[in-house]
């Protein structure tokens, strides 16, 4: 029965993807158990700090997956996906700020502290409803989707492609970054949102909440991978690849290219927004820095280094680069940015298919060597019977 299921269809011909999904599923349950059951002095104990750090990596993996969906399969190099990530994070942050209530510094049960500091006397209209969790979750997906729809509708209908589209997406996130820095914009200015207390009644700082957020992050990465796999392996996905490789030819064949690009761009924005919403309660802060154009460029590096157009490569690249960032920013803080730039240069110059492509090439080379060795062992003289240069005695 499993062989006829949708899940089997999605992962049947995706060997590396199965390994990645299995690792995520295993980590989703094993790491919380090691945190809760192992004593703190044990070698196998996973500290809550590490659980939170891994949860953050998974949020980045979900964000990289969202970018790979549009870049790897549709050829849309977006340098503004950080904006969708930040918008989802701000929507979650607005909910968390409303949950503080009278426990804030100024003790106002309605207005967040920064609004009291700015002498606001009532809650802005766009803050209404964010005291309800379901409404905030809808906004987490709706706001990035709406922005992606409006931007994509204008850009794709105008047939803006290539580097021009990349520059416009970067300009978009830069404009939002500058807007959210303003105190009068209503989102906390440069400081953003922080000092969160609880989420749906649970203490944000509690170990159990941290573990639950980690498990949710892993679950959504798995779910997003399967959704992306469903899209890319369908007839719709084959059209996306044809648009990536020959957009003019696809349009000539009668496909409404802008509709395909718009749909996948909106889906990608929603995934990025969910990643941002999962990110905020785990790190405890959201500010305009998440809109910075450099963050969006860094996402491209994750996907390029992991291997674009594979989905699992984006997950691997995001985790590897961010783990390296965590380590090297502590060991070599002055040169980390140069190292990050070097990684991008190396990946584009020497690893055009990323880490995943390099691993596949090494496995294929190893397999070819073993096959050649086995063939040579079939003859006692060590010669290959298929070699045309073999001399036959008496010929």
C-alpha positions, 0 to 999 in steps of 0.5 A: 500500500505504501508503494502506491502512496503519494509519499512514496511517489515523492521520495522513490527516486530521491535517494539523498532526499530520503537520507536528509528527511530521515536525518531530520525526522530522527533529529526531531525526536532524538535531540529532545530526548537527549535534552530531557532524559540525559543528565546535564553531566552526561556526554550524551546530554544536549543543552537547551542552548544547543537545541535552540541553535539547531532550531535556528539552523532549521529555520534557515534551512526552510528559508534556503529551501524556499529560495531554491524552489524559485532559483533552482527550478524556475531561474528566479534569482531573488536577492530579496527573500530576506524581506519575506522572512522578516515580514513573517518574523514581524507578524509573529513578533507582533503577536508575542508583543501583544502577549506581554500585556501589563508585564512590560516596563510601563505596565500598559495592558494594551500598548507595547512598551515602545508605543508608550515611550513614543507617547502613542495613546491608542493601538494602530489599526494594523496591530488589531487582531494580533492578540489572537494566535490564529490571526497572527499565523494567517498574517505570517503567510498572507503578508509575504504572499501579498507582497510577493503577488503584487511584486511578481505580478508587476515584474513578471508581466513586464517580463523583467528577468535575469540580473534586472529582476535580482536588482529590483528584489534587492531594492525591495528589501532595501526599501523595507529595511529603511522603512522599518528603521523609522520609529513612526512606522509603528514597528519599534524602529531600530530596536524592533521587538524583544522581551517576549514572555509567552506564546499560546500560554507557554513561557517562551524561555522554558525548556519545553517550549524551546524543544517544541519550537525545535520540533516544529521547525524540523516538521515544517522543513520536512513538510516544505521539502515534500511540498517542494518535491511535489511541485517540482516532480509534477507536470507543473514542475517540468514547465518551471524547469523549461522556463528556467532553461528557455523562457522564450521557447516556453512562451512560444509553445503557449505557456503563460510563463508569468502565471507559473512564475507568479505561483511558485514565487508566492509559494516560496514567499509563504515558506520564507514567512513561516521560517521567519515566524519560527525563527523569532520566538527561538532567538527572542528578537526581531528587528529591521536588520533582518531586512538588510540586503546582505542577509538576502545575499547570504541566503543565495550563498547557502543555496549555491554552496549546498547545490541549487536545483536539488532541494536537499542541497539548500538544506545542507548548505544552510546548516553547514554555512551557519554552523561554520558562521557560529564557529568562525565568528567566535574563533575569527570574528575579524575575517569571517565575512571574507571567509564567507565571500571566499566560500561563495567564490569557491562554490561558484568557480570550483563547485558549480553544483555545490557540495551535493554535486561534488559528493555525487561526482566522488561517488560516481568516480568511486563506483567507476573505479570499483567496476573497473577493478572488478572487471580486471579481476575476472581475468587471471592475467589482469587484462580487461576482455573488453580492451581492444588493444589486447593481443591474442597469441597466434593471431 
